[in-house]
Amino acid sequence: MAEYDLTQKIAPFTDVHFLVQSDGPLDFLIEQAEYYSYDDVMRAKLALLAKTKNVDGQLRALEELQEDIPPEVEAQQQANDEREEVLREAAGDALDMFSLEDMTTIKEYVTAGATDPTEKLEMKEKLLAALPAYNDYAKFKYERGEYDDAYLFLNNYIQAIGDRAAFSTVRYSHALWGRLGAVILTQQWHLVKDAVEAIDKHIMTVKRREDGVPPTMPSPSDPDPIRSMSDREKLQLRTWVLHWCLFAYPVTPDEARKRESAGDKWENILELIFPVNDEKQGPGNGPDRYRQAVQNNAPWLLRYVTTMVILHKRPMSERFRRKQDVIKEVIWLIEQEAYTYQDPITQFLQCLYVRFDFDGAQEKLQACYHVLRNDYFLSGWADAFLVEARQLIFETYCRIHQKIDINMLGQKLGMSPAEAEKWIVDLILDSKLVAKIDSRDNYVEMNTRSPSVYHQVLDRTERLASSTFRLGTDTQKIFGQSLGGYPDRGGNRGGDGGGRGKGGGIEGERQPSLRAQALRDGPGAEREERGGGGRGGRRGGM
């Protein structure tokens, strides 16, 4: 299973501090000691720590390797102490203000204008002069491994200047990423969502630059230029966001339940890839912006997307109220990227929903367990994954069979007949399936009740109304006309045709956009439009 280890693919898109943290990915590799030797992983961890200012971590790694402390590590410790003293002194004014004043007062200083009292203007000048050093001090704290202080300072900095024109500066961008890193490393899970949304907003808000045009570089006169990014650079940053969100995923089902009871929504990756809001917000900022990051830069993330969807139980949104709705989207992604990435977890869904190969799905299920157990992010979910995956197999099998032999089903699920019968009974009760078990003949008989024609008509009418409304909204965007000024005319027109039903009103609401087109095309088109209104009314009345 070494070929399914993703550590080397994920590492370039993460922060060094994530990799070397206690109980992090490298410690996980050391503990399992299956793919790599202990010595090699420890030396890799020591080399990564040397890139940071975390001397304490280097000393612990050297102690585990039973090696002497080299002179350069002691020199780095002394240099760190001296550097911290310099930064603290430079950021002194900002440190004092943030410790003595509340954030509302700080923002008043930052936004003070020429008409404000002289005292407030002096405080503004003093604060703005010290804020760059304050930001550097926060970054130094992060590099040294003091993540609690780093989060406090970075959060203060972001709140203080967030509404200013410097929103798109390089320093502000780095502060956003540093705050997200500090939130994850200090395990403040309830703050992850807001930190991720702030970065996503920044990526969308920053000025767009055409591909191939070099960015504005810092200079002595402008050390922190306004940042601009090409679509390719934005795609790269979104790939980083997805990888960082992996570290915020709960390590076990117990942790997930604990965080969910505290009101923490932790499906960050699913919410980013399958957003509730589908509105396009400019070039490169469409609703599929994170899906494009997966497809173009990191198809291996499909492993985690697939696993999270299979484990997911509650509705994500009005758009995806059922697990099957999300699974359809994921299968489409898997099929699109099958030529670039596959593993037993993605192949399991292909066997089950594309090829309906239940034997192949069962074989992949056994391989999935081993892959999950050896994945840092998913190792605690292996048993829960088996339960949910078996339920998917059973539900899919039941959809195409009316009478199922329990012994045969137990073989497909990798269970004994007694275990299979107990598992099926529990599943039928939990899922409220209409079925009965004949213990004497040892089979399950499914009672698949098709919805009545009446309910089918209601369901399709509701979907048709929703589709029509969306079509009207798209038409409005295309022609740049507002539908809000004609609600009565649309409703009356539908009613005039004999229809008081919902279809007539919706059909009528589309008329203003069609009228706008008719006015462009000429009188003949307008006459056609008038005739269409009558047909719409009759359709609504049926």
Protein Blocks (a to p, Z undefined) as FASTA:
>chain_A
ZZmpcklmmmmmpcfklmmmghilklmmmmnommbcfklmmmmmmmmmmmmmclklmmmm
mmmnopacdfklmmmmmmmmmmmmmmmmmmmmmmmmmmmpcfklmmmmmmpcfkbcfklm
mmmmmmmmmmmmmmmmmmmmmmnopaklmmmmmmmmmmmmmmmmklmgmklmmmmmmmmm
mmmmnopaklmmmmmmmmmmmmmmpccddehiacddddfklmbccddddfklmmmmmmmm
mmmmmmmpcfbfklmmmmmmnopafklmlmmmmcfblcdebehiafklmmmmmmmmmmml
mmmmmmmmmmpmbdfblmlmbfklmmmmmmmmmmmmmmmoccfklmmmmmmmmnopaklm
mmmmmmmmmmmmmgfklmmmmmmmmmmmmmmmmmmmmmmpcbdcfklmmmmnopafklmm
mmmmmmmmmnopacdddfknopaddddddddfklmmmmmmmmmmmmmmmmmmmmmmmnop
afklmmmmmmmmmmmnopabfklmmmmmmmmmmmmmmmmnojklmmmmmmmmmmmmmmmm
ZZ
